[in-house]
Amino acid sequence: LSLYRRAAELDYPPAWNSLGLCYEFGDGVEKDEAQAVAWYRKAAEAGYAAAQCNLAVCFFNGVGTEADMEQGLSWLRRAAEEGFPRAQYLLGCFLRDGEGVEQDLPQAVSLLRQAAEQEHPPAMCSLGLCYEHGDGVDRDPARAVEWYRRSADAGYPPAQCNLGFCYLTGIGVEQDPARAVLWLEKAAGQDFPRALHLLGCCLRDGNGTAADPGRAVSLFRRAAELDSPPAMCDLGLCYELADGVDRDMEQATAWYRRAAELDYPPAMCNLAVCLLNGDGVEQDPGQAAQWLQKAAEADFPRGLCILADLHRDGEGVPRDPERAAELYRRAAELGYPPAMCGLAVCYERGEGVPQDKARAAGLYAQGAEQGDRTAQCNLGYCYLTGIGVKADPAQAVDWFRKAADQGHLRALDLLGDCYLEGRGTDRDLEKAAACYARAAGEDYLPSITSLGLCYENGDGVPQDKARAVELYARAARLGSVAAQCNLGFCYLEGIGVEADPAQAVDWFRKAADRGYPRALDLLGDCCLQGRGLPRDPELAVDYYRQAADLGYPAAQVD
């Protein structure tokens, strides 16, 4: 400091600038931002470009002086005209982003190039970004990588991160996740938040390196502490899924909320889902809808789609089929497959839009071709039943298989039905039972019931009527009307269980109360025959009439 003072007393502008730096950052002297500005101004007025740039930054940020964008730009232009690379870089960024000046992409690129050619690492990185996105130049990912590499080789963390991302995704270079990890490690070693987050994703997924969920969590946490919203959101997801850390939904929702409050739409959606389900927080559909509205206002497709679900069902918001359809449409136009499926359901049912089953099938096809498993299942059902397309059971089976391969439970159940009935494929009772068993293992009620029927009849599995009763009872307790009816029939006839007509009637009534035609018909039989309840022919006729009105053929005969 004393040497700077001696040089300053000899009217040496670089020393004035150095004294300004000392006062700005409290280096060897008590921090005094006003003094820093005074020294910068003295050197700047003497034509010293570095001081002109430093003074400009003080005006931009209100450091040691009142913020003044116009004065800042004036000093920055003077420094850029002197060929000072940092000034050229900063002015280029302002012109690129239209911040404080009218956007001028060609001039921005020119300034960034001038600074980059002076080996200014931030300018090299920003010029690479222009080539990657086609801002002010023709898009050229390979040129982008060249500039990222030059900047990365100079040790600049954002460029190291960008180069890593290019290798990770194949932008401008052949995809090489292992090389990506090497560059991300370099940037993460300098605590660059985006690199910490991306490296965490690689370690979580085993992409380019061995999977290490514990280290992934540590990296997410470090990036989150540096205020990286994507890292906060992924750290929350680790807590939710018990990935590298014990499951803790309160921690998950806390991290989702921090990221959401920083306007990160994916976290807004995750927090909203927690609020809808009361997972880690008190259930609050209204607050969930508010977060989804914020995500929708940012045109985040998942937010649009979930908000559409709420308007469709009237959960947390007034039921509004037209609004739901419009939200699905916006998300679908952004290429979000689940929204294509949601909009297709609207057209299939005529909810919020005029019914158009052909349009529904077309939208299911769009979502299905992009891998959405629900759209694949629904498209298969359209082909199975001829909804909006010509019936084609073989096509149906193909789509059910695609969805089933992704674990879609309804698709597994419907594929099981096709194998059982020989529709669209050869009849194969063992494959049918296997499909039902997979879905039943996930508590899918129709499949639990169908698997019970397989055991009752010995279709694809060894006949085991007691096992059938166990499965019917399991599905019945979970609310399956078909299982309640089947369980009642087992009690009525002593199939796999000791006959108990009174128990049978209880189960028939449960299913009948929900309008299940076969249960109504069987209750009619019980009333007529006096099985499990007093004989009552008039009540029997009433039950038969209810079942007949629902189109049940046996009741129409009765």
N, C-alpha and C positions, 0 to 999 in steps of 0.2 A: 504494500500500500504506500509506503514512504517513497518507493521508487516511482510509482505512478504519480505521486504528488510532485515530486521533483521534475518529472518530465512534463507534467501539466503546467507547472510554473514557467516552463520554457516554451509554452504555447504549442504543445504537440497534440493535435486532435486525437490520435489513437489513444493517448493517455487519458484524455478527457472521457472518451468512450469507456475505457477500462474502469475509471473511477465510477462512472455511472453504473456499470455492472456490479461493482463492489457494493455500492449503496442499495441497488435494487434487491440484491440477494443476501445482504448482510454478511458479505465475505470479507473478514478482517476488520469490519467496522459495523457499528450499530445500523441496522436496516433503516433506510430513510428513502422512501420512494420519491418524494418530492425533490430531494437532492439528486437522486438518480436522473430524474427528468431534466433537471437544470444542466447537469453535465452532458447528457445526451444532446440537449438542444444546442449547447455551446459548440459541440463537435459537429452536429448536423449543419448548423449555420456556416461552419467553416468548410462545408462540402464533403465531410467524411461519411461515406455511404453506409458503413456498418452502423454508425450512430443514427443516421437518418432512418434506417430500418428499425432500430431499437426504439426510437422515439415514436415511430408510427405504431408499433405494437403497444406502447404505453397508451397512446390515444385510443386504440381499438378496445383495450381492456380496462380503461379507466385506472391505470396504475400511476399514482403520483400526480395525476391531473384528472380533470373532468373528461369522461369519455367523449370523443368527437370523431366520428367516422370520417367526416370530410377532411379534417386536418390530417388524420392518419393516412388516408389514401394519397393526399398531396405529398407527404413525406415519403411514402412508399414508392410512388411513381418516380420521385427524384432519385431514390436509391437504385431503383430498377434501371433507370436510364443510364446510371453510372456502371451498369453491368454487375451489380452486387447480387450473387445468386440467391441468397435467402429472400431478398426483396422481390426478385423476379418470380421465385416460387410462390410467395404469399400473394402477390398481385395476380399471378396466374390462377391461383385457387379462387380468389374473389371473382374473377371474370368467368371462371368455369361454373361457379355456383350461383352467380348473379347476386352476390351478397354485398350490398352497399353500392353496387354499380350495375349497369345493364349487362346482362349475360352476353358474353362474346367468346364463343368456344374457339374459333380459329386463333384469336389473339391470345387466349389462355394457353392454347397448345404451343404457340410461338414462344411465349415467355417461359413455360415449363421446359421446352426444349433447350432454350438458351441456358437456363440454370443447370439442366441435366448434363449438357455438354461441358459444363464446368465441374462435373462429378459431384453435384449436390445430391446426396442420397434421397432426401424427401422428394425432390423434383423428379429424379429418375423413377421413383415409385409412382408418383402421380401421373407422369407421362405414360407409364405402363398401363395405369388404370384407364386413361383416355383411349389407348389402343384396344384394351380389353372390351370396353363398352361402346366404342365408336363415338366418343365425344369429341367433336371438332376434327376428327380424322376418320378415314375409313377403318372399320373394325378389322383388327389384325391381331388375333390372339398370340401368334408366334412372336410378333414384335413386342407385344406386351410382356411376354416371358423374358425376352432379351433384356428389357429395361428393368424388370423385377430382379433378374439375376445380377445385373450390374450393381443395383442398389443393395441387394442382399449380400453380395460379396463384400460390400463396404460395411457390413454389419448393421444395416438398418432394419429393425424388427418388423415394421409393417410390410416391407418388401419380402423379408424372409417368410412371413406368414402368407402373403399373397402367392409367392412362388410355391410354397407348400400346398396351398389350396389348388393351384393349377395342376400340380402332380396328382393331387387327391382326386380331382374330377376330370382330368384329361383336357384342360383348357390350354390350347397352344402347344401342348407336349403330349407324348404318349402317357397314358395313365400309369402311375407308378406309386402306389400308396406307401411303399417302404421308403422311397426317396422323399415323399411328402413328409413322413414322420421325422426324417432327419432335419429338414428345414424348420418344421414346427418346433422341434426340440430347441433349435437355436434361438428362435424368437421367444419361446416360452421361458427359456433361461434368462431372458431379459425382462420377464414379467409383462410381456405384451398380452393383454387380456384375450384378444381374439385367438391368438395362438394357443394360449392355455386352454381355452374352450375347445378348439378344434382337435388339439392333441388329446384332450380328455375324451372326445367322441371316438377317436381312433382306438384308444385303449379300452373304452367301454365295449366297442363293437369288434375288437380284434382285427382292425383294418390297417394293414401295413405293419403290424406289430402284434406280439402275443397279447391276448386279452388280459387286462389287469383292472378289474372293476374298482378295487380299492384305490389305486393310484388315480384312476379316472375321477373318482369322487374328490380326491385331494386337489386335482387340477381345477375341477369345476369350482370347488370352494375358494381357491386362490383367485380365480377370475371373478367370481361373484363378489369377493371382498374388494376387488378393483372396479366394482359397479358394472359388470358385464351382464346385461339382462338375459342373453341366451344362456349364459352359464348358470345364472340363478334359476332359470326355468329347468335346465337339465339336472341341476342339483336337486331341485324339488322332485323331479321324476325319479331320480335315484332313491330318494326317501320313499316315494309312493310305491315303487316296484321292488324295494329291498334289493337294489342292484349295487353291490359294493358297500352297503351300509344297512343296518337294521331298519325294518320298515317303521316309519314314524310319520303318520299323516299330518300331525300338527306341524312338524318341521316342513313337510312337503308344501302345505298350504301357506306357511309363512314365507317360503322362498318364492312360491308362485305370486303371492301378493306383492312382494318387493319388486319383482320384475314387472308385474302388471302396472304398478304405480309409476314405473318408468316407461310406460306406454309400449310394452312389448306384447303384441297381440297373442302369440301362442300361450303366454302365461295367463293372459286374461281368460282365454278359453279353458285352460286347465283349472284355474281357480273357480271359474263358473261351474264346471262339472263337479268339483268338490262341494260347492255350495248347493247344487241341485241334489246331490246324494247325501249331504250331511256327513261327508267323509273328512275328518280332521277339523271341521268347523261346524257350527250350528247350521242346520239346513235352512236355506233362505233362497227360494226360487226367484223372488223379486230382485235381490241383490245380484244373483246369477245373471238375470236378464240384463241388468244394467252393465255388467262387465261385457256381456256378449254384444250389447249395443255398441260399446266403445270399440270392440274388435271389428264389428261389422262396419262402423264408420271409417275404419282404416282399410276397408275392402279385404279383410283377412277371410279367406274362403271358409275355413272351419267355423269361424265365429258366425258368419252369415248362415251357414247350414244349421248349426245348433240352435241359433235364434229362430230360424224357420221352424225347427221341430217344436219349439216352445209355443210359437203362434199357432201351429197346427193343432197342438194338444191343449192349448189354453193353460200352460203351466208357467206361473210367474208373470204372465202377461195375459191380456184378454185373448180369447180364441179368435183368430182372424185368418181363415184359409187363404184369402186373397193376398194378405201380407206375407204369409208363409210361402206361397207360390212365387211371389216376386223375389223374396230373399233366396229361395232355391235357384231361381233363374240367374240372379246376379252371381252367385257362387259357381253355378254351372258354366256361365260365360267366362269365368276365370279359370276354367279347366279342372274344377274339383269334382272327381267322380262320385263321391257320396251325394253331392247336391244334384247331379244328373239323375241319380236313382230317386232322390226325394221328389224332384220335379216330375219324374215319370209316374210315381205313385199318385201325385195330384191329378195328372191327366188320366190315369187308369180309373180313378174313382170319381173324377169330376169335382174335385174339391179345390175351390179357389180359381179354377179355370174350367172352360167347357170340357166335358168328357171327350177324350180322343184316344182310343186304345192303340191305334196305329202309332200316334205320336209317343205314347207311353213306351211301346215296344222299341221305338227308335232310340229313345233316351236311355232305356235299360241297356240297349246294345252299345251305346257310346260309353257308358260307365263300365260295362262288362269288359269291353275291349281294352280299357285302361286298368283292368285288374280289380275293380271293386267287387268284392265277393257277394254283397247283397244284390247288386245289379245283376251279377251272373246268375244267382239263384232265381231272381224274379224273371229274368229273360228266359231261363229254362222253363219256368212255370208257364210263361206265355206260349212257348213252343209246345209244351205238354198239353195245354188246354185250348190252344188256338185263340189266345187273347191278343188282338191287334196284328197277328201274323197267321199264316197258314199253319195248322197243327203239324208238328214234325217231332215225334217222340225221340228219334235218334239225336236230333239237335238238342233237345231238352236234356237228354242224358249227358251229352258232352259238356253243357254248361253247368249242370249239377256237379259233375266230376271236378270241374275247375274250381267251383266255389267250395266243394267239400275238401279239396286238397288244401284250401286255406282255412279249414276248420269251421266252415259255416254250418251251423247245426241244422237249420231247416233244409239246406241243400243235402246234407247227409241223410236226413229223414226221407226226403223226396226221392233221392237216389235209391234208398232202401226199398221204397214202394215200387220203383221201376223194376228193380231186380226181382221183387216178390211177385209182381204181376207180369213180368216179361214185356214191359212197354219200352220200346226204343232200344232194347238190348235183350240178350238171351235171358230166360228165366234162370235165376241162380239164388236159391234160398239161403245158402251159406253166406254169400256176399250181402244179401239183404239183412240177415241177422247181424253181420259184422258192422254194417252201416248203422243199424239201430243201436248196437252196443256202444259204438264210439260216441254217438250223440247222447245216449242215455248216461254215459259216464260224466257228461257235463250238465246233467239234470234237465235235459230237453224233454218236456212232458210227452209230446206225441211219440217220441222214440222209446221212452220207458214203457209206454203202453203197448206199442207195436212189438217191442222185444218180449214183453209178457205174453202176447198172443203167439209169438214164435215158440216160446217154451210151452204154452198150453197145447199147441197143435203139433209140436215137434218139427217146425219148419226151419231147417238150417241149423238146428241145435238139437241135442237129445231131448226128447219130451220130458218135461219136469213141471208138473202142474203146481206143485208147492212153490217152486221158484216163480212160476207165473203169478201166483197170488201175491208173493212178496213184491214183485214189480208193480202189479196193479195197485197194491196198498200204498207203495211209495209214491206213485204218480197221483193217486187219489188224494192223499194227504196234502200234496202240493197243488191240488186244485184242478186236475184233469177230469173233465166230465166223462170222457170216454172211459177212463180208468175207473172212475166211481161206478159207472154202470157195469163194466166188466167184473169188478170186484163184487158188486151186488149179485151178479149172475152166478159167480163162483159160490157165494154163500147160499144162494137159493138152491143150487143143484148139488152142492157138496163137491165141487171141483177143486182139488188141491187143498181143501180145508173142510172141517166138519160142517155139515149143512146147518144153517142158522137163518131161517126165513125172515125173522125180525131184523137181524143185521142186514140182510139183503134189502129189505124195504127201506131201512135208514139210508143206505147208499144210493138206492134208486131215487129217493126223495131229494137228496143233495144234487144229483145230476138233473132231475126233473125241474127243480126250482130255477135252474139256469137254462131251461128250455131244451134239454137234450131229448130228441124224439124217442129213441129206443128206450130210455129210462121211463118216459111217460107210458109207452106201450107195455113195458114189463110191469109197471105199477098197476095198469089196467088188468093184466093177467092175475096179479096177486089179489086185487080186490074181487075179481070174478071168482077166483078159486078159494079165497079165504086163506091165503098163505102169507103168514107173517103179520097179518092184520085181519080184523073181522071182515066176513064176506059182505060186499056192498056192490051189487050189479050197477046201480045208478052211478056211483062214483067211478066204477070201471069204465062205463060209457063215456063219462066226462074226460077221463085220462086218454081213452082211445081217440076221442074227438080232437083233443089238443095235439096229440101226435099226428093225427091225420091232417090237421090244418097246417102242420109243419112239413107235410109231404112224405111222411113215413109210410111206405106201402103196406107193411103188415098191419098197421093200425087202421088203414083205410079198409082192409078186408075185415078186420075185427068189428 
